[in-house]
Amino acid sequence: MICLARTTRTRTPALAVGTLSAAALALAGCSGTDSASAGETGGAIVVTATDTACQVSATSAPAGTITFKVTNKGNKINEFYVYAEGDRIMGEVENVAPGLSRDFHVEITEPGTYETACKPGMVGDGIRAAFTVTGDAPAAKTDNQLLQQAVAEYHRYTTSQADAFLAETTKFVALVKAGKVEEAKVLYPTARSYWERIEPVAESFGELDPKIDGREDVAEEGMAFTGYHRLEKDLWVDGLQADTVKIADQLLVDVTTLVSQVKGVELNPLQLANGSKALLDEIATGKITGEEERYSHTDLWDFEANFEGSKTALAALRPFLQEKDPALVTEIDRTGKVLGDLLETHRKGDGFVLYTELSKDDIKKLTDALDGFAEQVAKVAGVVAAG
């Protein structure tokens, strides 16, 4: 079977959006076997990722909770995704370092044809293969009251953050269009923080993610460089351009569309668990490296917002986790406090120091603390999946 790596997007995200009908997807990819036995019998589906291949041990699984065991045998950091129609992300595991294995649980409640994808180097559309979810009817939603409450609580949070994102983006766009550069610079990291808190949900809507939040690298993959980061470059580096107003107007249109879609999302408990870890992966792959805000260097604002979003998802799940694994809750609290306290040492006024003011030692300490917290948060999905 021929493996095809498509490269239309630089950044792709984390959390799926509800119960989705998937039309047949024509693209075939790399599968380790034509047998569906591992998925159909309920065992973990083994994914072997390298720099050039993505071997998936089963091509189908019954609707419900599906477990993948992803092992990176390549030399590049890798990611693994499950997509529905239109590249809607049902779930993903990021930041899988060479030699590392990660268990990944995803809830897919509607039978249909989906896609799996490995992304060596975390770029492009990845190495894809068709994946079928079987069953005569959608899988039943959880009847655990604590998990139902967690989903409802987190949905309220994502809705409120989305509303705030639209409100602050509206103000930001008005400042840009009025040529008020310094005021726009001040608002920029604050406005973006609402996106960063709910990034796994916000990034799940196909092409809206790169249009709103794509970095300049998208141009290398045939996409227009638009959205917040294009305006960031105009404000901090190039100065306002002839098309800056057009870019700002389109950003507001895209954010308005995004917010309407976020409000219609149907979430499940595993999405909260996976999303809490995905937000930490966002820090590890973009914020701790200074890569995200390469012109403004306001990465620590994003860092805090991702961290807060992760903690909010965990807080919604806390009553359930406290009942099922109180020792894990204790470790999450402990490691989260270490990371939070360390981040606070870099606070300056109402925000933070610029990324360029951090020393190598500062970055290492933040990375170590983030790894410690992420290690514990990575266990949450397994507890939720076990129910």
N, C-alpha and C positions, 0 to 999 in steps of 0.2 A: 504494500500500500504506500502511495506517495504522500509525504508530509508537506503541507503548505503552511508557510509562516506569512501571515498578512501583517502589514505595518501601516495602519491608518491612524493610530492613536498613541501618544506618548504616555499619557497617564490613564490608568483605569483603576477602578475602585472596588468597593468592598461589600456593601450590604444589599441584599435583594429586596425587591419591593412587591410583597404580597403574592397572591395566587395568580399565576399568569397562564394564559393559554398560549401554547407554542405551536406555530405552524411548522410544517416540515422544513428542515434546513438542508440544503443541497450539498453543502461542503462536507467532504470526508476528510479525515485526518489520520493521525497515528494511533493505533490501538494495539496493545500488546497481544490481544487474542480476539477472535470473533465470538468467543463464548461469553455468555452473560451470567455464568454460574455464580461468580463471587457476589455480584450485586443482587441477583435473584434469591440467593440463599441467605441474605442478611449479613454476610461477613463484610469486612472492610475491603473496599476496592483499592488495589495497590496501584499507585501512580509512580512511575520511575521517570524522573525528569533529568535531561542532560542539556548541554548547550545547543543540541541540534535535533533532539527527539523528545517525544512525550508519549510514553507507553502506559496505557490505561488497561488494567487487567480485565475489565468487564465493560460491555457496551450498553448495558441496561441495568435497571434496578426498579423495584416496586416503589410506588408513591409513598412518601413518609420521610423519615429521617434516614439519610444516606450518608455513610461514612467512607471517606477516602483517606488512605495513608500515603502521603506524598513524601518521596525521598529524592533529594537532589544529588545526583551523581555527576553533575557537571562542575565547571569551574566558575560559573557566574551565579549570582543570586537569582533565584527563580521565584515565580508565582504560579498559582494554579487557580483557575476560574471555572465556574459552571454558568453558562449563559442560556437565557431563553431567547425567544424571537426578538429581533431588533437590538441584540447585544444588551438586553436587560440582565443585570447580574443577579443570579440567584444566591451566590455566595462565592467567597474566595479566600485563599490563604496567601498572604504576602510574606516577603522577606525570608524566604527559605534559603538559608546559606548553604554553600557547598558542604556535602557530608551530613547535612541535617535532615531529620525526618519529622514531619508534623502530621498529626491526626486532624482531620477537617470534617466537621459534621454540618450537613445542610438539609434543611427541610424543604422538600418540593412536594406540594400537595395536589398537583394536577398532572395526570398522565399526558404525555406528548413527547415531542422530539426536541432535545436541547443540544448544547455543545459543551465539550470540555476543552480547556486550553491551558498549556504551559507557556510561560513568558520568560525565556532566558534573558537575563539582563534587565528584566522588568520593563521592556519597551515593546512597542508594536502591538499587533493584534494576536500574536502568539501562534503556537502550533496546535491546530484544532482537530477535533474529531466529533462525529455525531454521537449522541448519547440519548437513549430512550428511557423514559420513565413510564412504567406499565401500571395497569390497574383499570378497573371498570368505573371507578368513581374517585373523586378527590379523597385523600386521606383525612380522617377526622382531626379536628383541631384539638389542642390539649384540653383536658377537663380539669387540670390542676388549677385550683382557684388562685393560688399564689402566682403562678405563671401568667394567668389571665390578667391579674391585677398589674403585673409587671409590664405587660404589653400595653395595656391601657395607659398606664402612667408615662411610659416612654413615648407613646404616640402624642400625648398632650405636650410633652417636652419638645418633640421635633416640630410640632405645629407652631408652638410659641417662638421657637428659634427661627423658623422659616419666616414668620411674620416680621420679626425684628430684622432679619436679613434684608427683606424687601424694603422696609422703612429706612434702614441705614444706607442701603444702596441707592435709594431715591435721593437722599441727601447728598451722597457722594457724587452721583452723576450731575446733580444740579451745580455743585461746586466746580467740577471739571468743566462743564459747559460755560460757566461764568468766568473761567480763567483764574479762579482763586486757588492757585497752585499750593500755597503753603497750608491753607485750610484743608484742602483735599488730602494732602500728605498726612495731616494729623488724624483725619477720619479714616483713612485707608485701612490700617490694621484693625481698628475697632469694628468697622463694617464687615470685614472678612472673617472676624472671629465667629460670627453666627453660622457661617458656612462651615468653618472648621469644626465646630462642636457637633454638627450632624453630618459630617462629610460622608460616612458610609451610605446614608440614605440619599443625600443630595447628589452623590456621584453616580447613582444607579440608573439615571435616565438617559441612556444612550449618548448622543452627541452633545447634550447640554453641558456635561462636565468639561470637555475640552474647550467649548465655546466660552464658558464662564471662568474656568480656572486653569486652562491649559497654559503651560510655559512656552517660551519661544521655540523650544525644540519641535513643536507641532508643525512648524513650517517645513522642517526637513522631511516630514511625512505627508506633504501635500495638503495640509490644512491651513486655514487662515489663522494668524496669530491675533486673537481678539481677547475680550474680557478683562478681568481685573489685572492680570499680569501685563497685558499690553499697555493699559493705562498706567500701571506702576512704572513701566519703562519710560513712558512719556513724561511722567511727573518727576522722576528722579534722574533720568539720563539724557533723553533726546529733546526734552521740551515739548510743548503741545504742538501737534502736527495738524496738517490740513484735514485729516480724517479723524482726529481725536473725538470730535463731537459725534460723528457717526458711530464710532466704536462705543462711546458712552451710551448713546441711545439704544444700541443693540444689546448692550449689557443689561439695561433695565428691562427690555423686552424678554430676554432670556431668563432673568431672575424671576420676573413675574410668572412666566410659564412654569418654571421650576417649582415655585411656591404652591401653585395650584395643584401640581402633581404630588408634591410631598403630602399635602393634606388628604389626598385620596389613597395613600399607602395603607396596605394591610400588612402588619408585621406579625412575626411569630417569635417565640422565646429564643430560638436558636439564633435568630438575626440579631437580637440584643447581645447575646453572648459573643457571637462572631464579630459584631460591630465594635464592641468594647476593645477587642484585641486589634482589629483593623485600624482603629484610631491610633493605637500605639505604634503599629507598623508604619503609619503615615509619618509619625514623628521620626522614627528610625531611618526611613528612606528619604525624607525630604527636609525635615526641620532641623534635625541635629547635625545635618551636613551643610546647612546654609544654602541649600539648593533651591528651596521654594521661593524665598523672597530675595532673589539675587541682585535686585536693584535697590530696594529699600532697606534690606537687611533687618526686617522686622520679624524674623523667624521665631523669636521667643514668644511673641503674641500668639502665633499659630500653635506653637508648642503647648502653651497653656490652654488654648481652646480645645485642641485635640485631647489633652489630658482631662479637662473638665467634662468633655463629652463622654469619654470612656468611663469616668467615675459615675456619671449620671446613669448610664446603662447598667452599671454594676449595682448602683443603689436601688434601681427598680427591681433587680433580681435578688437583692439581699435577703428578704424574708425567706425565699425559697432556698437560697444557698445556706442560710443559717440553719435551716432545718435539715438539709441534706449533708452539708460538709462544713461545720462550724470552724474546723481547723483551717480550711482554705480561706474563709472569711477573715480569720485572724491574720493570716499571712498577706492577704491582699491589703488589709488595713496597714500593716506594718511597712510593707515595701512601698505602698502608695504614699505614706507619710514621709518616708525618706526622700522620695522623688519630689514631692511637693515642697518640702522644706528646702531642698537644694535649689529648686527653681526660684523660690522666693529670694534667695541671696542675690539674684540677678535682677531684681525689680528696681525700677528707677521711676519715681513719681507715680503716675497712673499706669505706667506700662513697664517696659523692660529696657535693659541696655541693648544696643544693636549687636547683631551676631558678630560683627567685625571686632567688637570689644572683648569677646571671649578669648581666653587663652586655650592652648591645646589641652592643658590640664583641666580647665573648666569643662571643655567638651567631653573629655574622657570621663570625668566624674558624672556628668549628666547621662552619658551613654551607659555607664555601669548601673546607675540607679534605674534608668529606664529598662534595661535588660532584666533587672531583678523584679521589677513590678510586672513586666510583660510575661515573665516566666510563670508567675502565679495566675495572671488573667487568662493565659492560654489554656488553663485547666477547666475554666468555667463551662465552655461548650460541652465538654465531656460529661460534666455533672448534669447539665440541662438535658442533654440527649438521653442520659440514663433515666431521667425523670423521677 
